[in-house]
Amino acid sequence: MKKFKGKSNAYGKIIETYRIKKGLSRADLSREMDLMGIPISQDELYRLEKQKMILKDYELIAICTILEVNYDELENVIKENK
């Protein structure tokens, strides 16, 4: 499996930060994603946030929508942390 700097995804830590800022638990985010038709368990969210699981594009879109974060904002955070 290909990795980015030894991680399975580049967005996990940023997603965790925004989720906490929004005041959502992993259970809350999991429930919201399920309502959008994208079932994901709390364990899978944990693994995404810890960059141990690949983040699919449709999962990223749903997470950005739920957390009310613009994709460009995530890209800027990645660039700032290089």
C-alpha positions, -999 to +999 in steps of 0.1 A: +000+000+000+013+035-009+018+059+020+023+096+024+052+102+047+046+068+063+009+075+068-021+060+051-037+095+047-027+131+050-058+145+065-064+124+097-049+147+123-066+177+107-100+160+106-096+151+143-088+188+151-118+201+133-141+174+147-130+184+183-134+221+175-169+214+163-177+196+196-185+163+180-175+129+193-165+101+169-199+086+176-216+119+165-195+120+133-202+083+126-239+089+130-239+119+108-220+101+081-244+072+083-273+096+078-255+107+046-254+071+034-217+066+042-216+041+071-183+043+090-177+030+125-161+048+154-132+025+152-127+033+115-129+071+123-102+065+150-080+048+124-086+076+099-077+102+124-046+083+134-037+081+097-037+043+098-065+039+073-069+052+037-094+080+034-117+077+004-127+108-015-164+105-008-156+101+029-136+133+028-164+151+011-189+139+037-166+148+066-160+183+052-197+188+048-205+177+083-177+197+099-185+227+077-149+228+065-138+239+030-116+214+013-092+243+003-088+250+040-076+215+046-052+218+018-038+250+033-032+233+066-013+205+049+009+230+031+016+249+063+027+218+081+052+206+055 
